Amino acid sequence: MREDLIEIGHRGLDAEAFSRAAARAIRRRVPFDGVCVLTLDPATLLPTAETLIEDALPAEATPRLGEIEVGEPDFNKFRALARAGRPAATLSEATGRDLDRSRRHRELMRPHGFDDELRAAIVGPGGAWGAIALQRGAGERRFDRDDADLLASLSPVLAEGLRQTVLLAAATNAEDAAGDTEVGMLLLAADGSVAEADGNAWHWLADLGLTGSGPVPVAVRAVAGQARRLISAAVVGDAPRQAASVRVPARSGRWLTLRGSVLGDGERARTAVTIEPAAATQLAPLIAAAYGLTDRERAVTELVAQGRSTNEIALRLHLSTYTVQDHLKAVFEKLGVGSRGEVVAQLFFRHYAPRLAAGPPHR
């Protein structure tokens, strides 16, 4: 199965096609009735897209599922799994086989005929790139520890595959969308529906996959939920850990940044979400992480692209020439190249230098 997933990850698929092929491979060893695959922003661990939903919870359940995932206590939340030593767990084991202890199971899964769930965060170099949830229906054998151990062992391979889809999306030339630079603003009602939106917002929502009267894209729901969670944390005196923002690739190939904030107080308060093209400095850490480059390796690479010699790089970064050569060797291996010229071609011509050059090199 590991070999199958490695091969799938190197087919040059987009995130949706990779998720579908990977789920088919997993199903041969871990049967399931329903599956959902999400991509995550590794910086914030917020969902950015639902890349596969097959025989899982219906669309009308997804807003409530998102609320629980982002802002309410429950078992096996993806954020917790991403930070755990073992990134996969079954709901039956986590709840001591009393699944109704789980809000997600009690409100959504059981009413729709599911009896157990196996979840995993897809974690690899640079953080958590996605998450997968497998469900089994009532009357089926529940997932066991062996199933969870297997999925946990495959997490790095799945992460590598999703990393490749990030690189593919980052390499997409978005010149066709070069004129789309305006910030869009939308207001979400308390139930998560769009209360108001300007023309730019509707444009970006369509680029994120909104069709007709369907639910707003998962990235919008996630950033809005995070904004509400931060307000709740502030009320009880718990300092928020991070801003309500997320980076996500759109269908056009453009990367977008979404930010959320809550307007007013109380349960009926509306949530504002802005959507705009991501700045180069916002994309730089994501692309560097996708290649697995450390901060120091990225700094060396930026100077290589400027045509600096090994001695000049060493002086600039206050390193020995031997250390610079070690960093270059690591960069060559991660990018699969054999020369400085190929480094520049692979990173800077393919992904465009401004996307990696997030300020001056680290010292």
C-alpha positions in Angstrom: 0.0 0.0 0.0 2.9 2.4 0.8 4.4 1.8 -2.6 1.0 2.3 -4.3 0.5 5.7 -2.5 4.1 6.8 -3.4 3.3 6.0 -7.0 0.0 7.9 -6.8 1.7 10.9 -5.3 4.1 11.2 -8.2 1.5 11.1 -11.0 1.2 14.9 -11.0 -2.4 14.8 -9.9 -4.3 17.7 -8.4 -5.5 17.5 -4.8 -9.0 16.1 -5.7 -7.6 13.4 -8.0 -4.9 12.4 -5.6 -7.4 12.1 -2.7 -9.7 9.9 -4.7 -6.9 7.6 -5.9 -5.4 7.4 -2.4 -8.8 6.6 -0.8 -9.2 3.7 -3.3 -5.8 2.3 -2.3 -6.6 2.6 1.4 -10.0 0.9 1.0 -8.4 -2.3 -0.2 -6.8 -2.8 3.2 -9.2 -0.8 5.5 -12.8 -1.1 4.2 -15.1 1.8 4.8 -18.5 3.0 3.8 -17.8 6.8 3.7 -14.7 8.9 3.3 -13.9 12.6 3.5 -10.5 14.1 2.7 -9.6 17.7 3.6 -6.6 19.9 2.9 -5.2 22.0 5.8 -3.2 25.1 6.0 -0.1 23.8 7.8 0.5 27.2 9.5 -3.0 27.4 11.1 -4.3 23.8 10.8 -7.6 25.2 9.5 -9.3 23.3 6.6 -8.9 24.9 3.2 -10.8 22.6 0.9 -12.8 19.4 0.9 -11.0 17.4 -1.8 -13.1 14.3 -1.5 -16.5 13.5 0.0 -17.8 10.1 -1.0 -20.8 8.4 0.7 -20.1 10.5 3.8 -22.3 13.0 5.7 -24.6 14.9 3.4 -23.9 18.5 2.4 -26.5 20.0 4.8 -24.5 18.5 7.7 -21.2 20.1 6.8 -21.8 23.5 8.3 -22.5 22.0 11.7 -19.6 19.6 11.3 -17.3 22.6 10.7 -18.6 24.4 13.8 -17.8 21.4 16.0 -14.4 20.9 14.3 -13.3 24.5 14.7 -14.9 25.8 17.9 -16.4 23.1 20.1 -14.9 20.3 22.2 -15.0 16.8 20.8 -12.9 13.7 20.3 -10.2 13.2 17.6 -10.3 16.7 16.2 -7.9 17.1 13.4 -5.9 19.8 15.1 -5.3 17.5 18.1 -4.4 14.6 15.9 -1.9 16.7 14.0 -0.1 17.5 17.3 -0.3 14.0 18.8 2.5 11.5 18.7 0.1 9.1 16.8 -1.8 11.0 14.2 -4.7 8.5 13.7 -7.4 7.2 16.1 -10.8 5.5 16.1 -13.8 7.2 17.7 -14.8 4.0 19.4 -11.5 3.7 21.2 -11.3 7.5 22.0 -14.8 7.4 23.6 -14.3 4.1 25.5 -16.8 2.5 23.1 -19.5 5.0 24.2 -19.7 6.8 20.9 -22.5 9.1 22.0 -19.9 10.9 24.2 -18.9 12.5 20.9 -20.9 15.5 19.9 -20.0 14.8 16.2 -21.3 11.3 16.5 -24.4 12.1 18.6 -25.6 15.0 16.4 -24.5 14.0 12.9 -23.0 10.6 12.4 -25.5 8.3 14.2 -28.6 10.1 12.8 -27.1 9.5 9.3 -26.5 5.8 9.9 -22.8 5.8 10.8 -21.5 3.8 13.8 -17.7 4.4 13.9 -15.1 6.7 12.5 -11.3 6.5 11.9 -9.6 9.8 11.5 -6.0 10.7 10.7 -4.1 14.0 10.3 -1.9 13.8 7.3 1.4 15.0 8.7 4.8 15.2 7.0 7.7 17.7 6.5 6.5 21.2 7.1 3.4 20.2 9.2 0.0 18.9 8.6 -1.1 19.1 4.9 -4.5 17.5 5.3 -6.8 15.1 7.1 -8.8 12.0 6.3 -11.9 10.6 8.0 -13.3 7.1 7.3 -16.7 6.0 8.4 -18.4 2.6 8.8 -22.2 2.1 8.9 -24.3 0.6 11.7 -24.0 -3.1 11.8 -20.4 -3.1 10.3 -17.4 -4.1 12.3 -15.9 -1.1 14.1 -12.4 0.1 13.3 -9.7 -1.4 15.5 -6.2 -0.4 16.7 -4.6 -2.2 13.8 -6.6 -0.1 11.3 -5.5 3.1 13.2 -1.9 2.0 13.3 -1.9 1.3 9.6 -3.4 4.7 8.7 -1.0 6.4 11.1 2.0 4.7 9.4 0.7 5.9 6.0 0.3 9.5 7.1 3.8 10.7 6.0 3.3 9.1 2.6 -0.1 10.8 2.2 1.5 14.1 3.3 4.1 13.8 0.6 1.4 13.3 -2.0 -0.5 16.4 -0.8 2.7 18.4 -0.7 3.2 17.6 -4.4 -0.3 18.9 -5.1 0.6 22.1 -3.3 3.7 22.5 -5.4 1.7 21.8 -8.5 -0.8 24.5 -7.6 1.9 26.9 -6.6 3.6 26.4 -10.0 0.4 27.2 -11.9 0.9 30.4 -13.8 -1.9 32.6 -12.7 -1.3 35.3 -15.4 -4.8 34.8 -16.7 -6.0 36.1 -13.3 -3.4 38.9 -13.0 -6.1 41.5 -13.1 -8.0 40.1 -10.2 -6.5 42.0 -7.4 -9.4 43.6 -5.6 -10.4 42.6 -2.0 -13.8 41.0 -1.6 -15.9 41.4 1.5 -18.8 39.2 2.6 -20.9 39.0 5.8 -22.0 35.7 7.1 -25.2 35.4 9.2 -25.2 33.5 12.5 -26.2 30.3 10.6 -23.2 30.5 8.3 -25.1 31.6 5.2 -24.1 34.6 3.1 -26.0 37.7 4.3 -24.2 40.2 2.1 -21.4 40.1 -0.3 -19.8 42.5 -2.8 -19.0 41.7 -6.4 -15.4 40.9 -5.7 -16.4 38.5 -3.0 -18.8 36.6 -5.3 -16.0 36.4 -7.8 -13.6 34.8 -5.3 -16.3 32.5 -3.9 -16.9 31.1 -7.4 -13.1 30.7 -7.8 -13.2 28.7 -4.5 -15.9 26.4 -5.9 -19.2 27.9 -4.7 -22.0 26.8 -7.0 -25.6 28.0 -7.0 -27.1 28.0 -3.6 -24.7 25.4 -2.1 -22.9 25.9 1.2 -20.0 28.4 1.3 -16.6 26.8 0.7 -15.0 25.0 3.7 -12.2 27.6 3.9 -14.7 30.4 4.4 -16.5 28.4 7.1 -13.2 27.5 8.8 -11.9 31.1 9.0 -15.3 32.4 10.2 -15.4 29.7 12.9 -11.9 30.5 14.0 -12.8 34.2 14.3 -15.8 33.3 16.5 -13.6 31.0 18.6 -11.0 33.7 19.1 -13.7 36.1 20.4 -15.0 33.5 22.8 -11.5 32.8 24.0 -11.0 36.6 24.6 -14.2 36.8 26.6 -13.1 34.2 29.1 -9.6 35.6 29.3 -7.9 33.0 27.2 -5.4 34.7 24.9 -5.9 33.7 21.3 -3.1 31.7 19.8 -3.4 32.8 16.2 -5.2 35.1 13.8 -8.3 34.0 11.9 -6.7 33.7 8.5 -5.9 30.9 6.0 -4.2 30.5 2.6 -5.9 28.4 -0.1 -5.4 27.7 -3.8 -8.3 28.6 -5.9 -9.5 26.9 -9.1 -7.9 29.6 -11.3 -4.4 28.7 -9.9 -4.4 31.9 -7.8 -3.6 31.6 -4.1 -6.0 33.5 -1.9 -5.8 34.8 1.7 -9.0 34.8 3.8 -9.4 36.7 7.0 -12.3 36.6 9.5 -13.6 39.0 12.2 -16.7 39.1 14.2 -19.0 42.2 14.0 -20.9 42.9 17.2 -21.7 40.7 20.2 -24.0 37.8 21.0 -25.1 34.7 19.2 -26.7 36.7 16.4 -23.4 38.6 15.6 -22.4 38.4 12.0 -18.9 37.4 10.8 -17.0 39.4 8.2 -14.6 37.6 5.8 -12.3 39.3 3.4 -10.8 37.5 0.4 -7.9 38.7 -1.6 -4.9 37.4 -3.6 -2.2 36.1 -1.3 0.9 38.3 -1.1 4.3 36.8 -2.0 5.4 37.0 1.7 2.3 34.9 2.7 3.1 32.2 0.1 6.8 32.0 0.8 6.6 29.9 4.0 4.1 27.5 2.4 6.2 26.8 -0.7 9.4 26.5 1.3 7.6 24.0 3.6 6.2 22.1 0.6 9.8 21.5 -0.6 10.9 20.7 3.0 13.4 23.6 3.1 14.4 24.8 6.5 14.7 28.6 7.1 18.5 28.4 6.7 18.2 26.4 3.5 15.7 28.9 2.1 18.1 31.8 2.9 21.0 30.0 1.1 18.7 29.4 -1.9 17.7 33.0 -2.1 21.4 34.1 -2.2 22.2 31.4 -4.8 19.4 32.9 -7.0 21.2 36.3 -6.7 24.3 34.7 -8.1 26.3 34.8 -4.8 29.4 32.7 -4.5 29.8 30.2 -1.6 32.2 32.7 0.1 29.7 35.5 -0.3 26.9 33.4 1.1 29.1 32.4 4.1 29.9 36.0 4.9 26.3 37.2 4.5 24.9 34.5 6.7 27.8 34.3 9.1 28.5 30.7 8.3 31.6 28.7 7.4 31.9 27.8 3.7 31.6 24.1 4.7 28.3 24.7 6.4 27.1 26.6 3.3 28.1 23.6 1.1 26.2 21.3 3.5 23.1 23.4 3.1 23.4 23.4 -0.6 23.8 19.7 -0.7 20.5 19.4 1.3 18.8 21.8 -1.0 19.9 19.8 -4.1 18.6 16.6 -2.6 15.2 18.0 -1.6 14.7 19.6 -5.1 16.1 16.6 -7.0 18.7 18.7 -8.8 22.5 18.6 -9.2 23.6 22.2 -9.8 23.0 25.8 -8.7 21.5 26.6 -12.1 19.0 23.8 -11.7 18.1 25.2 -8.3 17.2 28.5 -9.8 15.3 26.9 -12.7 13.4 24.6 -10.3 12.4 27.1 -7.7 12.7 30.6 -9.0 11.7 30.2 -12.7 9.0 27.6 -11.9 7.5 29.2 -8.8 8.7 32.8 -9.3 11.3 34.4 -7.1 9.0 36.8 -5.2 7.0 33.9 -3.8 10.0 32.6 -1.9 11.7 35.8 -1.1 9.8 36.6 2.1 12.0 39.5 3.2 15.8 39.5 3.7 17.6 36.2 4.3 17.5 34.9 7.8 20.7 35.6 9.8 
